[in-house]
Amino acid sequence: MEFGTQCVHGYEKDCPDVVPPITTSVTFRSMEGSGKVYSRMDGSQPVREKVESVLGRLEGGSAVLYASGQAAAFSLLRYLNPKRVAMENGYHGTGQVVDMLRITKVPMKGLDTLEQGDVLWLETPLNPTCEVFLLRDYTPLQAKGVVVCVDGTFAPPPVQFLLEEGADFVVHSSTKFLNGHSDAMGGVVVSKRTSDIEKLKVERMVMGNTPGTLDSWLLLRSLKTLEVRVRRQCETALRIVDFLKAHPDVTKVHHPSLLPRDAVAPQMRLHGAILSFETPFARTLPSHLTVFQNATSLGSVESLIEWRHRWDPKVSPSLLRISVGLEAPDDLVKDLAQALQAAKASKL
């Protein structure tokens, strides 16, 4: 089945309901042949297992679902238990996980020092400046026993397929594009290393970081529209990039479409729906917007804008990050135009 069909039908149809029901019970009567015991245990939450089936098929591997993207990153790094992790700047929460686990951070320029059992953690595109890391440049490290983990939250399938590119493990915050409606928290680890996924499921049960049934059901619902949502969001992002590039009060725009073709095309099939731009009015501009929502997170049907420096002081205070939603492109461009004008006028 092709990608869009897998989004809709990529799970076992084990009940007559066209829409799988929500099973709210957390415990089950002991019945011969049932297999269900307690919802934290694998095999006891049918909706969660359907989601894992869909996500595994979409990425081309096997999936384990978690209560959040942060839980997914923590669980994977705790399981791999490396002495060192090489990573670029990016989502600050991942850096906090590395610090909590007391793993030594290695700068990307020190990749030649990595040894067997160490981890290379890539985030592509990078949050919030959208640099792209081509996995083909890093997978040779696997010959030394380095484990290549990639956070693909900014550009999920169908934008890129990171297991196909050679990643050992792919992590997503499913709260973002995979769910895409700002109403369900979750995270996922996907890999072709089936035995590792099964071990991660055992550890998930022990640590108790399983997602709730409602979050799992909402994610299953949302995955059915993943392809149409993401393709539309990516198309609109290109319109906004063109507008911002030409605006006199925008000093820089960050988006994969602005990178050299050979730095993107071998890996990304679309350019993604996240972008950022820099302006002298970054701090106040969001308050002048009416269509964009001034809120953190990304990947939702609502277009969001965020002064990222508020949460991550390493980010330039002149930078604003945009997550493009499903609104009409003309409305979004008009909203940015009037907000840039209003923010400039308020500074005069």
KOLFI-460935 format. One record per residue (C-alpha): residue number from 1; x, y, z. Coordinates in steps of 0.05 Angstrom, whole numbers. Layout:
N
ATOM|NUM|X|Y|Z $
...
//
This chain:
348
ATOM|1|0|0|0 $
ATOM|2|23|71|-14 $
ATOM|3|37|122|40 $
ATOM|4|-32|156|42 $
ATOM|5|-67|88|45 $
ATOM|6|-22|66|102 $
ATOM|7|-41|129|140 $
ATOM|8|-114|108|138 $
ATOM|9|-110|32|140 $
ATOM|10|-43|14|169 $
ATOM|11|-69|-26|229 $
ATOM|12|-105|-91|241 $
ATOM|13|-180|-88|231 $
ATOM|14|-199|-132|291 $
ATOM|15|-268|-103|305 $
ATOM|16|-329|-85|263 $
ATOM|17|-323|-11|280 $
ATOM|18|-299|33|222 $
ATOM|19|-270|79|275 $
ATOM|20|-235|38|329 $
ATOM|21|-268|48|398 $
ATOM|22|-233|80|457 $
ATOM|23|-219|28|510 $
ATOM|24|-219|67|575 $
ATOM|25|-208|9|623 $
ATOM|26|-138|4|653 $
ATOM|27|-146|-66|679 $
ATOM|28|-179|-129|651 $
ATOM|29|-212|-192|679 $
ATOM|30|-169|-254|675 $
ATOM|31|-198|-292|616 $
ATOM|32|-165|-349|578 $
ATOM|33|-140|-327|511 $
ATOM|34|-151|-253|524 $
ATOM|35|-78|-231|532 $
ATOM|36|-100|-166|565 $
ATOM|37|-78|-154|636 $
ATOM|38|-62|-81|652 $
ATOM|39|-59|-22|605 $
ATOM|40|14|-6|621 $
ATOM|41|33|-74|594 $
ATOM|42|45|-89|521 $
ATOM|43|-14|-124|489 $
ATOM|44|-65|-92|536 $
ATOM|45|-83|-27|501 $
ATOM|46|-110|-41|430 $
ATOM|47|-111|32|407 $
ATOM|48|-38|43|426 $
ATOM|49|-18|-19|387 $
ATOM|50|-56|5|326 $
ATOM|51|-18|71|329 $
ATOM|52|48|34|334 $
ATOM|53|29|-7|274 $
ATOM|54|14|54|231 $
ATOM|55|76|92|253 $
ATOM|56|120|31|241 $
ATOM|57|93|22|171 $
ATOM|58|99|96|154 $
ATOM|59|172|98|174 $
ATOM|60|190|28|150 $
ATOM|61|206|-4|217 $
ATOM|62|175|-21|285 $
ATOM|63|150|32|333 $
ATOM|64|143|42|408 $
ATOM|65|97|98|433 $
ATOM|66|110|141|494 $
ATOM|67|73|193|535 $
ATOM|68|113|251|504 $
ATOM|69|170|265|456 $
ATOM|70|213|281|516 $
ATOM|71|197|212|546 $
ATOM|72|215|180|479 $
ATOM|73|283|215|477 $
ATOM|74|297|199|551 $
ATOM|75|277|126|543 $
ATOM|76|320|115|481 $
ATOM|77|382|148|510 $
ATOM|78|373|112|576 $
ATOM|79|367|46|539 $
ATOM|80|428|57|495 $
ATOM|81|467|82|556 $
ATOM|82|524|114|518 $
ATOM|83|585|145|551 $
ATOM|84|584|202|501 $
ATOM|85|534|235|455 $
ATOM|86|553|280|397 $
ATOM|87|499|331|383 $
ATOM|88|489|400|353 $
ATOM|89|448|455|384 $
ATOM|90|374|443|373 $
ATOM|91|316|427|419 $
ATOM|92|340|446|488 $
ATOM|93|298|391|521 $
ATOM|94|342|337|490 $
ATOM|95|403|371|519 $
ATOM|96|370|370|587 $
ATOM|97|359|295|580 $
ATOM|98|432|284|564 $
ATOM|99|452|326|625 $
ATOM|100|404|288|670 $
ATOM|101|432|221|648 $
ATOM|102|502|249|660 $
ATOM|103|525|232|590 $
ATOM|104|585|270|563 $
ATOM|105|569|316|505 $
ATOM|106|616|317|446 $
ATOM|107|614|375|396 $
ATOM|108|599|357|323 $
ATOM|109|670|375|304 $
ATOM|110|694|319|349 $
ATOM|111|659|262|312 $
ATOM|112|725|228|297 $
ATOM|113|733|214|372 $
ATOM|114|669|173|377 $
ATOM|115|677|100|393 $
ATOM|116|634|37|395 $
ATOM|117|571|48|437 $
ATOM|118|573|124|431 $
ATOM|119|513|159|401 $
ATOM|120|507|211|347 $
ATOM|121|443|250|358 $
ATOM|122|421|290|298 $
ATOM|123|361|336|292 $
ATOM|124|343|351|221 $
ATOM|125|320|402|203 $
ATOM|126|350|435|264 $
ATOM|127|307|474|313 $
ATOM|128|297|532|302 $
ATOM|129|344|552|245 $
ATOM|130|326|495|198 $
ATOM|131|396|470|179 $
ATOM|132|393|402|146 $
ATOM|133|439|344|163 $
ATOM|134|445|293|107 $
ATOM|135|449|225|141 $
ATOM|136|493|197|85 $
ATOM|137|549|241|112 $
ATOM|138|544|209|181 $
ATOM|139|524|136|172 $
ATOM|140|597|115|159 $
ATOM|141|605|123|234 $
ATOM|142|563|61|243 $
ATOM|143|622|19|220 $
ATOM|144|656|40|285 $
ATOM|145|596|18|327 $
ATOM|146|568|89|335 $
ATOM|147|491|89|340 $
ATOM|148|458|142|296 $
ATOM|149|394|170|326 $
ATOM|150|354|224|290 $
ATOM|151|299|270|316 $
ATOM|152|254|279|256 $
ATOM|153|200|319|291 $
ATOM|154|208|380|245 $
ATOM|155|199|339|182 $
ATOM|156|160|274|190 $
ATOM|157|140|228|134 $
ATOM|158|122|244|78 $
ATOM|159|175|300|82 $
ATOM|160|232|252|95 $
ATOM|161|241|178|111 $
ATOM|162|300|174|158 $
ATOM|163|304|99|168 $
ATOM|164|312|93|92 $
ATOM|165|370|142|97 $
ATOM|166|405|96|147 $
ATOM|167|386|120|216 $
ATOM|168|388|66|271 $
ATOM|169|332|100|310 $
ATOM|170|284|156|293 $
ATOM|171|249|197|346 $
ATOM|172|187|241|338 $
ATOM|173|147|283|385 $
ATOM|174|80|258|360 $
ATOM|175|49|318|395 $
ATOM|176|72|358|335 $
ATOM|177|58|341|261 $
ATOM|178|38|268|272 $
ATOM|179|-21|289|315 $
ATOM|180|-26|358|287 $
ATOM|181|-86|384|325 $
ATOM|182|-55|411|390 $
ATOM|183|-97|363|431 $
ATOM|184|-55|300|445 $
ATOM|185|13|290|477 $
ATOM|186|59|234|454 $
ATOM|187|126|211|428 $
ATOM|188|152|152|387 $
ATOM|189|216|115|373 $
ATOM|190|220|76|308 $
ATOM|191|274|28|285 $
ATOM|192|287|-31|240 $
ATOM|193|322|-63|299 $
ATOM|194|261|-102|322 $
ATOM|195|294|-135|382 $
ATOM|196|313|-66|409 $
ATOM|197|241|-42|400 $
ATOM|198|215|-102|439 $
ATOM|199|264|-87|495 $
ATOM|200|244|-14|495 $
ATOM|201|171|-36|504 $
ATOM|202|191|-77|565 $
ATOM|203|228|-17|595 $
ATOM|204|169|28|579 $
ATOM|205|125|-17|622 $
ATOM|206|176|-15|679 $
ATOM|207|184|61|676 $
ATOM|208|109|73|666 $
ATOM|209|116|125|611 $
ATOM|210|61|96|567 $
ATOM|211|12|145|534 $
ATOM|212|-60|148|557 $
ATOM|213|-115|116|516 $
ATOM|214|-148|181|495 $
ATOM|215|-81|210|470 $
ATOM|216|-69|146|431 $
ATOM|217|-138|148|400 $
ATOM|218|-131|221|380 $
ATOM|219|-64|206|348 $
ATOM|220|-94|147|309 $
ATOM|221|-148|194|284 $
ATOM|222|-98|247|264 $
ATOM|223|-51|200|226 $
ATOM|224|-106|188|175 $
ATOM|225|-98|259|149 $
ATOM|226|-23|264|159 $
ATOM|227|-4|265|85 $
ATOM|228|-56|316|63 $
ATOM|229|-42|361|123 $
ATOM|230|34|361|115 $
ATOM|231|34|371|40 $
ATOM|232|-12|431|46 $
ATOM|233|29|460|103 $
ATOM|234|93|453|63 $
ATOM|235|62|488|3 $
ATOM|236|39|546|45 $
ATOM|237|107|552|79 $
ATOM|238|138|566|11 $
ATOM|239|90|624|0 $
ATOM|240|108|654|67 $
ATOM|241|183|646|54 $
ATOM|242|176|684|-11 $
ATOM|243|139|740|24 $
ATOM|244|188|746|81 $
ATOM|245|249|744|35 $
ATOM|246|224|806|-1 $
ATOM|247|204|845|61 $
ATOM|248|250|904|78 $
ATOM|249|243|894|154 $
ATOM|250|263|821|152 $
ATOM|251|338|812|158 $
ATOM|252|342|736|148 $
ATOM|253|297|677|133 $
ATOM|254|313|605|152 $
ATOM|255|280|548|114 $
ATOM|256|307|486|78 $
ATOM|257|282|513|11 $
ATOM|258|334|568|17 $
ATOM|259|392|519|23 $
ATOM|260|431|493|-37 $
ATOM|261|393|438|-72 $
ATOM|262|447|386|-61 $
ATOM|263|444|400|14 $
ATOM|264|370|382|17 $
ATOM|265|343|343|-43 $
ATOM|266|379|277|-31 $
ATOM|267|340|269|35 $
ATOM|268|279|315|38 $
ATOM|269|222|302|-11 $
ATOM|270|187|366|12 $
ATOM|271|217|428|45 $
ATOM|272|178|425|110 $
ATOM|273|128|471|143 $
ATOM|274|173|502|196 $
ATOM|275|212|566|183 $
ATOM|276|242|622|222 $
ATOM|277|260|694|207 $
ATOM|278|296|751|239 $
ATOM|279|271|822|248 $
ATOM|280|286|880|295 $
ATOM|281|214|875|319 $
ATOM|282|215|802|340 $
ATOM|283|197|814|412 $
ATOM|284|132|852|398 $
ATOM|285|110|828|330 $
ATOM|286|70|766|354 $
ATOM|287|23|811|395 $
ATOM|288|1|846|331 $
ATOM|289|-20|782|295 $
ATOM|290|-92|760|290 $
ATOM|291|-90|695|250 $
ATOM|292|-25|666|275 $
ATOM|293|-28|642|347 $
ATOM|294|27|667|394 $
ATOM|295|42|599|425 $
ATOM|296|97|548|431 $
ATOM|297|96|479|398 $
ATOM|298|90|465|323 $
ATOM|299|60|421|270 $
ATOM|300|-13|437|284 $
ATOM|301|-70|457|238 $
ATOM|302|-65|527|270 $
ATOM|303|-7|570|248 $
ATOM|304|37|586|308 $
ATOM|305|90|638|319 $
ATOM|306|139|641|376 $
ATOM|307|194|686|402 $
ATOM|308|240|627|415 $
ATOM|309|289|665|458 $
ATOM|310|237|664|513 $
ATOM|311|250|590|524 $
ATOM|312|320|581|498 $
ATOM|313|368|638|513 $
ATOM|314|418|611|462 $
ATOM|315|371|631|406 $
ATOM|316|379|701|377 $
ATOM|317|329|750|407 $
ATOM|318|314|775|337 $
ATOM|319|288|707|314 $
ATOM|320|215|685|308 $
ATOM|321|197|613|292 $
ATOM|322|135|598|250 $
ATOM|323|97|533|246 $
ATOM|324|52|537|185 $
ATOM|325|-19|511|192 $
ATOM|326|-78|499|146 $
ATOM|327|-106|570|140 $
ATOM|328|-111|603|72 $
ATOM|329|-41|625|50 $
ATOM|330|-65|695|30 $
ATOM|331|-93|706|100 $
ATOM|332|-28|686|132 $
ATOM|333|14|731|88 $
ATOM|334|-33|790|100 $
ATOM|335|-30|777|175 $
ATOM|336|46|779|174 $
ATOM|337|47|842|131 $
ATOM|338|1|881|177 $
ATOM|339|38|857|239 $
ATOM|340|106|877|213 $
ATOM|341|78|946|197 $
ATOM|342|45|953|265 $
ATOM|343|106|929|303 $
ATOM|344|150|979|266 $
ATOM|345|102|1035|278 $
ATOM|346|100|1020|353 $
ATOM|347|176|1029|356 $
ATOM|348|176|1097|323 $
//
